[in-house]
C-alpha cells in the first residue's frame, strides 16, 4: 500500500471515529477526549530521548490499565 492510500484511509477512519464520538453523550465525549490526550502524552513520553526505562514501564502500565478499564466499561454497557 502506497503512502497516498494510507493517508486516504487514515483520513476516512478519522472521519468515522469523529462521527461515532459525536453521537456519544457529552460525558462520554469528554472521557474519550481525555483518553486521546493521555495517549498523545504517552507517545511523547516514551519517545523522549532522555526517557529512562523505569519511566517507560510506568507509562506503559498506566496505558495498559487505562485501556483495560475502557474495554471493560464498554463490554459492560453493551
Residue pairs with C-beta under 8 A, 6 or more apart in sequence:
1 9
21 29
21 32
22 29
24 32
35 66
35 70
38 62
38 63
38 66
39 63
42 59
42 62
42 63
45 51
45 55
45 56
45 59
46 56
46 59
46 60
